[in-house]
């Protein structure tokens, strides 16, 4: 199960090592939420997550898409920033 960690306004996701997978959903000034992330497959290939426009329309949709991707890649944490930086 993927844990959601909600960041406080102005707080940033902690630094990750170069080989540690990460995933974040961030609020934008226009009311949308964008997800980005990185992981490595079992065969050593880099895979990237960039949210789709249909998932950017709400926090719930963005978090659901990010959580699905995280679950598929065994990423334990999704960081969530609910207010624009």
C-alpha positions in Angstrom: 0.0 0.0 0.0 1.3 3.4 -1.0 1.5 6.0 1.8 0.3 9.6 1.0 2.3 12.3 2.7 0.8 15.8 2.5 3.3 18.6 2.6 2.6 21.9 4.4 2.5 25.1 2.3 6.0 26.0 1.3 7.4 22.6 2.3 9.2 20.5 -0.3 9.5 16.8 -0.9 12.8 15.7 0.7 15.9 15.1 -1.4 16.1 11.5 -2.7 19.2 9.6 -3.7 19.8 9.1 -7.4 18.6 5.5 -7.2 15.5 6.0 -5.0 12.2 6.1 -6.7 10.0 9.2 -6.1 6.6 10.5 -7.0 4.9 13.8 -6.2 1.6 15.6 -7.0 1.9 19.4 -7.0 -0.7 22.1 -7.1 -0.5 24.8 -9.7 -1.6 28.4 -9.7 -4.4 27.6 -12.1 -6.1 25.0 -9.9 -4.7 21.9 -11.5 -2.5 19.2 -10.0 0.4 17.8 -11.8 2.1 14.5 -11.0 5.7 13.6 -11.8 7.9 10.8 -10.7 10.7 8.3 -11.5 11.4 4.7 -10.8 13.5 1.8 -12.2 12.1 -1.4 -13.6 13.4 -4.8 -12.4 15.5 -5.0 -15.6 17.1 -1.6 -14.8 15.3 0.6 -17.2 14.3 4.1 -16.1 10.6 4.9 -16.2 9.0 8.3 -15.7 5.6 9.4 -14.6 4.0 12.5 -16.0 0.3 12.9 -15.2 -2.2 13.0 -18.0 -4.3 16.2 -18.6 -7.5 14.3 -17.6 -5.9 13.5 -14.2 -4.7 17.1 -13.6 -8.3 18.5 -13.1 -8.6 17.6 -9.4 -6.6 16.6 -6.5 -8.5 13.3 -6.1 -7.9 12.4 -9.8 -4.2 13.3 -9.7 -3.6 11.4 -6.4 -5.5 8.4 -7.8 -3.4 8.3 -10.9 -0.1 8.8 -9.0 -1.1 6.1 -6.5 -1.9 3.6 -9.3 1.5 4.2 -10.9 3.2 3.9 -7.5 1.5 0.7 -6.7 2.5 -0.8 -10.0 6.2 0.1 -9.3 6.3 -0.6 -5.6 6.9 3.0 -4.7 6.1 3.3 -1.0 5.3 7.1 -0.8 3.5 9.7 -2.8 4.3 13.2 -1.7 1.3 15.6 -2.2 1.6 19.4 -2.3 -2.0 20.9 -2.1 -1.0 24.5 -2.4 1.1 26.1 -5.2 4.7 26.8 -4.2 
